Amino acid sequence: MIIKPVIDLNKPLTTSAYQATDAIREHVILRDRTCVHPYCTKNARWADLDHIIEWNLGGRTDTWNLAPLCRSHHRNKTFSAWTYTMIEPGSYLWRSPLGQVYLRDGTGTRDLTPRPVEPPGG
């Protein structure tokens, strides 16, 4: 039998190192369960932990600044103009390079991109 400690998902965890501790990683995986990129459902257990605010720009290695991204979406976020922020633990607001806006949370993804308005009589 393997016994694991209880993780309080309401208690933020932090480290001064770049690499997340096992406890921080487990906290993030249990909170989000999947890659948090819009519409992705890949298991968080196999994902990279992404610093939402880049480490080299002062972003901390803590549960408020880490999110699981599958390798494909992690590279996409790192090397393209995709951006996101954590609104609250487990809820993320994403912006695509084309300006589309998505809310990603435990219920899935919602497209919040404003629809074009047709001019009257158009």
N, C-alpha and C positions, 0 to 999 in steps of 0.2 A: 504494500500500500504506500502511495506517495501522498504526503501531507503538504499542502501549500498554504502559506499565510493568507489571511483575509486581506483583500485590497479595498480600501475605502475610496470609492470613485468620487466622493465629494471633497477629498483632501488632496490639494495640489502637491505634487512631488517635483523636486528639482535637484540638479547636480551642477557643479561648476565645470564639468567636462563636456566635450563635444558629443561624445557617445552617450546615449541614454543607458541608465542602469537597467537591470532586469526588471525591477519593480516598476520603473517608469514605462518601460516597453509593455509590460503586461497591463498596466493601467490604461494605456492608450488603446491597446488591442481590445480590451473588454469594453471600453467606452464606445468605440466606433464600429467594431466588428468587421468592417469591409474597407476597402480603399475609399477615400472620401471624395474622389473626383466625381463630377456629375455623371450619373448613370452607371458607374462602375460597381460591380458586385463581387470583385475578387476578395477573397478572405484576407483580413488584416494580418493574420498570423504569418503570412508569407510576404507581407509588404515591407517597404523601406519606411523608416520614420523620417518624415520631412520636417525641417525647421520652417515654420510658416514665415517668421521673420528670420532671414538668413543669419546663421551663426556669425559670419564675418561682418555683419552689419549691426551686431549687438543683440541678436536674438538669443534667448536663453534655451537651455536644454531642460525644459520642464513640461508638465502635462498641459499647460496653457499655450504652449508654442510648438507642440508636436502633433502631427497627424499622420496616419498611415496612408501611403500612396503606393500602389503597385509599381513595379519598376518602370513600366511603360509611361504611366502618368507622372511619376516622379521625374523622369527625364523630360517629358513634355513640359512640365511646370518649370523645371530648371533652365531649359534651353529655348523656351519660347516666351511669348508674352502673356501666358495664363497667370492670373494672380488670384489669391484668395485670402480671406481672413476668417478667424474663428469668432463668431458672434457670441456664442456661449459654448460650454463644453458639449461637443457632439453636433453642433450646427455651424455650417460654413457657408460663406457667401463667396461665390466664384465669379470672375469676369474673364471671358474668352478674349483672344486677340482681336476678334471682330466686334467686341462690345456686348456680346450676349451676357446676360446675368442669370445665375442659377443659385438656388438655395438648396443645399444638401444637408439632410439631417437623418435621424434614425428611421424616418418614414419613407425616405427615397429622395428624389430630385424633383424640384419644381422650377420650371423656366419662368423667370421674372422679367424677361426682356420685354420692354414696352413694344407693343405692336404699332406699325406705322398707321397714321391716321389719314384716311382719304379726305381730300378737300371736299367741301359741300358741292354737290352737283357733278362730282368727278366721275 
